[in-house]
Amino acid sequence: MHLSSNDVPVCFSPGLFAPLTSSVEYLNDPPALREQLRRDGYLYLPGLLRRADVLRLRGAYFSLFPPAYLAPGTRPEDGVFSGHIPKALPPYGVAGHPAHTFVRSAAFQRFVADPRLAKTAEDLLGGSAVMLPRRILRHFHRGSALASRAHVDRDYMDRGTPRTLTTWIPIGDCPPATGALVYLEGSHTLSPQRYAALRATGDRAGDRRPISHDLELTARTLDRRWLWADFAAGDVVMHVPNIIHASLDTTTDAMRMSADVRFVRVGDAQDPRWLRPWSADDGS
Ligand SMILES: O=C(O)CCC(=O)C(=O)O
């Protein structure tokens, strides 16, 4: 398997990659679930959501695009890229783009309000929780060589409580080649000093939040593996704000679509930048 992130190759070898561990068997045991999260920094919950609900949402989103964007003979819920980007499409995620419209839609709001997500978040946070209103929809197609750089969420939400829980939801099947999320094993236990030097090697001068766009360099420097899964529609991963994670480039015809939403305990300070619906140009 040839993988890359932001167009930088990363070798899919046992020295650099290992599978995520499922915690689905602990779903009815909140103390055990919390212990898994404390230990691993993430919880991989295959099949937490109904596959049909996820695929319906995928279909509703891709129906907002001009038909020429989708491969002939495929359904919107397949989300298969035709290779043709309609000229009239505004830049990704800004007003007028379908992703901007979609996160404000009733269908999306209903989907993220799934009680299974809130219940699991409350079990993990140990009390009543709220979902922050800034909910991100990410969609990449092959050829864009765009992915999320290695980062920790805390660097993007450090004006509120450190007790946050991120939920990453692939909206469709998402194997590594479609651009899956990967976690750096045990990296939530590292002091930020350990990866401070990596930030200087990044490709985003002026933005100190990303750790690196080079996943192989990150793994080798920090001497740990990237944890991956062959995500299917319905799977969910939850993670703590200080685990290093990133995503892979989309190289399949099937497009990568996901949502990431964050929970905090009721009464905890909420970062003011996360109180408005997401827009790709909101600077956060
Ligand atoms: O979906 C991605 O590529 C990044 C998501 C992410 O960073 C997160 O869920 O915290």
The ligand as a Tripos MOL2 file, in Angstrom:
@<TRIPOS>MOLECULE
LIG
   10     9     1     0     0
SMALL
NO_CHARGES

@<TRIPOS>ATOM
      1 O1        -10.4190   14.5790    9.6730 O.co2     1 LIG1
      2 C1         -9.2910   15.0090    9.7220 C.2       1 LIG1
      3 O2         -8.5170   14.9580    8.7600 O.co2     1 LIG1
      4 C2         -8.7920   15.6520   10.9720 C.3       1 LIG1
      5 C3         -9.7300   15.5120   12.1090 C.3       1 LIG1
      6 C4         -9.1480   15.9680   13.3890 C.2       1 LIG1
      7 O3         -8.0790   16.4840   13.4590 O.2       1 LIG1
      8 C5         -9.9290   15.7530   14.5910 C.2       1 LIG1
      9 O4        -10.9870   15.1200   14.5310 O.co2     1 LIG1
     10 O5         -9.4760   16.2280   15.6540 O.co2     1 LIG1
@<TRIPOS>BOND
     1     1     2 2
     2     2     3 1
     3     2     4 1
     4     4     5 1
     5     5     6 1
     6     6     7 2
     7     6     8 1
     8     8     9 2
     9     8    10 1
@<TRIPOS>SUBSTRUCTURE
     1 LIG1         1 GROUP 0 **** ****
